């Protein structure tokens, strides 16, 4: 089978796998407490893909061109025995890069297990250095210091340079842009600043709350001069910059103000086995049903290739033209 290309000429190269829809944080831009409260019904265990099912599907995705795999959630470390899945995926033919996105809230002893199992890179979400700001954003009173310890331990374990994701929301943590840039630069980590996005339908997104990539760049550049860098690979979502004095780099993700749909090579697999071809998708293709009804690898390969070949997604580019946005799946379900 030829490798699938979508209707806009984009290949399938990256796979993001959500291993759970659960998270121990209640970040206001992702899983606000008003919606994801004590009575919220998360996916029951039997509906989640097993590690064997995830591994089998990953092998099929790599046969279709996927080379980079990232484990996400929810918070992926809430999935029991996660290193076991990392071990399985690490020896799956075709997986050249295996990464994890986490909030860094679990004991740092987990890092050595993940590294030993075959994890290559670590990305950590951290939205502020200021204690009050960070606790207000994670909304579970979790301290900054514990996340910084996780970042440092990840780098020490050889999972660096660690990328640190910061979602920037106007009037909430935009004053933290420069302190975060200075701290991560000093410690050799790569800060990636992300425009507040309209993922899902529960985070109260408004355009007025978006600090644009241009504004983020200007805030840093005014104090720490920046120079542009070339992308590492086709489809890289972050605009990369290096500090003019050579001390590290920073990335800015501008999916609201400067859409990058034209080069998107990402597929997303939800925790219950649905294939999504866009972060802003309304619905996905059910691969779990095919798996559990006994589909062969070739049948699964054909189904996945068919979904990708029909792909037309470019939500971010069309956003401003739509008078009414559709109800989209939540980031905690589809994976960031």
Buried (B, 14 or more C-beta within 10 A) or exposed (E): EEEBBBEEEBBBBBBBBBBBBBBBBBBBBBBBEEBBEEEEEBBEEEEBBBBEBBBBBBBBBBBBBBBBBBBBBBBBBBBEEBBEBBBBBBEBEBBEEBBBBBBBBBEBEBBEBBBEBBBBBBBBBBBBBBEEBBBBBBBEEBEBEBBBBBBBBBBEBEBBBBBBBBBBBBEBBBEBBBEBBBBBBEBEBBBBBBBBBBBBBBBEBEEEBBBBBEBBBEBBBEEBEBEEBEEEEEBBBBBBBBBEEEEBBBBBBBBBBBBBBEBBBBBBBBBBBBBBBBBBBEEBBBBBEBBEEEBEEEBBBBBBBEBBEEBEBBBBEEBEEEEEEEEBBBBBBBBB
